[in-house]
Amino acid sequence: MDAQLKKGMLEVCVLKVLTKGESYGYKIINDLSPKVEISESTLYPILRRLQSSGCLTVDSREHNGRLRKYYNITDLGLRRINEFLTDWEQIDKIYRFIAEVQDGSD
């Protein structure tokens, strides 16, 4: 899979997890793991990019004597999910066209 496409899809997956409420890195990985394979080394750069782009906010609080970052989706993040779903409809049409051509059916 194209790396840029995969990166964009993972970003939307992270945003989707955050629609359930605020979360932190380890929990985001656990919430995604039944459907999507993602490591800490992949997640944290995604979280930084999403924060920089205004798609999420970060709040640091103490938890068991350590600071933990909690992430929340913003309105911009919600719009990003909706834009992805709209774009996905077009990608699906292209995929179906390619699959039909590959199968030889019209």
Number of C-alpha atoms within 10 A of each C-alpha: 5 6 8 9 10 11 13 12 15 19 21 22 16 23 25 17 18 21 15 10 11 18 19 17 18 11 12 20 18 13 15 16 12 8 9 12 11 15 12 12 8 12 17 12 12 19 21 14 13 22 18 11 12 14 21 22 19 17 12 12 12 9 9 7 7 9 11 16 17 15 22 21 24 18 10 14 25 18 12 17 20 13 12 15 13 11 11 13 11 11 13 11 11 12 12 12 14 12 12 12 11 10 9 8 8 7
